[in-house]
Amino acid sequence: MSIRDRFPIFQKKVYLNSCSQGALSTDVMQAYQAYLRDWDEKGSPWELWVERSETARQQFAGLVNADPSEVAVCTSASAGVSALASALDFSGERNKVVVSDFEFPTIGHIWHAQERRGAQVVHVPAAGNIIPVERFADAIDDRTQIVSITHVCFRNGSRLDVPAIVDIAHRRGAWVLLDSYQTLGTQTVDVKTLKVDFLVGGVLKYLLASAGLAFLYARKELISNLYPTSMGWFSQANIFAMDIYADTPSPTARRFESGTPPVPSIYAGIAGMKLIQSLGMERIESRLRELTGAIKEGAMRRGFNLVTPVDPSRHGALITLRSHKVDLLVKWLEQDGIITSSRDNNLRISPHIYNNLSDVNRLIDCLTQHKELLV
Ligand SMILES: Cc1ncc(COP(=O)(O)O)c(C=O)c1O
């Protein structure tokens, strides 16, 4: 079975919206059915379900080259970052949080919420479709506790220069949190190579699963000195201690978890991640280079306004085009059977391993028919 055949939506539509939500595979459908079957046949198999949560933890760890003890299994990226933020102390001199203007809104909300606890949040503004590294150098100083950056911007597809920013932050004694939601499943993401202190992501998009499952990576050496105030029984050293008089956080990154794990989403997440693993990151990366290259080339040839940087090292799997009536454009494309999305005035086109060059050609032809909305 070809990879595309595992995604029934392609029988009817051209799906180019993986930056919002990965397409549904037969593998993930079967995983949800397996969850219902286990529930029906076994009653309340919590041992099995906790085991499945550990499998997801191992998969996340493998995906980013971390140790499973450095991974918290969360219900959303927001939950992971909120738990981390709750463990930071902003009462001293080092109370500054540096946030890039390419962040997903949830990241901004979480850091601004810490202002009530003494944090000073400083934004690093964009210069058009990029954020020059010098702007981070200007913003990060000896009072900076953490630098919060996105790997690839959800709005325009632009990729930040993570190693350069990490270097600046570490030289100033600040930690780095990387939001890799828009890169996981599209390229190799290695916490050791990137040297980030924390990393967050989830399975909804290019990891080909569904809502309700995400994770937070925390570098081993940092965990034991961080005490989240966002807690729950699954963040305790012994989940089944059931001691209402105590709070004994797990010695591992599990201390950033909270309550009952999202079991149905874990079944789906395991299936989605397994599919990605079976395809291999090299194959995915090379297909995405080909597809994003063809989208850029087709768009530029027709004079459309490319927002994403042209240089392939400066963008991710998401290519964006400026439109002055983007909602209408998304609607027209949908009527023609092509699924995309928008943010700001940008049309977001986000292929994955299941797409091919005929999808791209069909998209470019369709955009050409509506080019008055693009130029
Ligand atoms: C870069 C990025 N970070 C975070 C999120 C949202 O994460 P969650 O809803 O799991 O908190 C998204 C979702 O679109 C995203 O694109």
The ligand as a Tripos MOL2 file, in Angstrom:
@<TRIPOS>MOLECULE
LIG
   16    16     1     0     0
SMALL
NO_CHARGES

@<TRIPOS>ATOM
      1 C1          3.7470   26.4970   16.7110 C.3       1 LIG1
      2 C2          2.5480   26.0720   17.5040 C.ar      1 LIG1
      3 N1          2.6330   25.9940   18.8420 N.ar      1 LIG1
      4 C3          1.5820   25.6170   19.5920 C.ar      1 LIG1
      5 C4          0.3620   25.3230   19.0120 C.ar      1 LIG1
      6 C5         -0.8240   24.9750   19.8640 C.3       1 LIG1
      7 O1         -0.5480   24.0670   20.8110 O.3       1 LIG1
      8 P1         -1.6290   23.5100   21.8310 P.3       1 LIG1
      9 O2         -2.9940   23.8490   21.3000 O.co2     1 LIG1
     10 O3         -1.3720   22.0330   21.8780 O.co2     1 LIG1
     11 O4         -1.3680   24.1650   23.1230 O.co2     1 LIG1
     12 C6          0.2360   25.3860   17.6300 C.ar      1 LIG1
     13 C7         -1.0580   25.0290   17.0060 C.2       1 LIG1
     14 O5         -1.4510   25.4520   15.9820 O.2       1 LIG1
     15 C8          1.3440   25.7800   16.8590 C.ar      1 LIG1
     16 O6          1.2670   25.8900   15.5220 O.3       1 LIG1
@<TRIPOS>BOND
     1     1     2 1
     2     2     3 ar
     3     2    15 ar
     4     3     4 ar
     5     4     5 ar
     6     5     6 1
     7     5    12 ar
     8     6     7 1
     9     7     8 1
    10     8     9 2
    11     8    10 1
    12     8    11 1
    13    12    13 1
    14    12    15 ar
    15    13    14 2
    16    15    16 1
@<TRIPOS>SUBSTRUCTURE
     1 LIG1         1 GROUP 0 **** ****
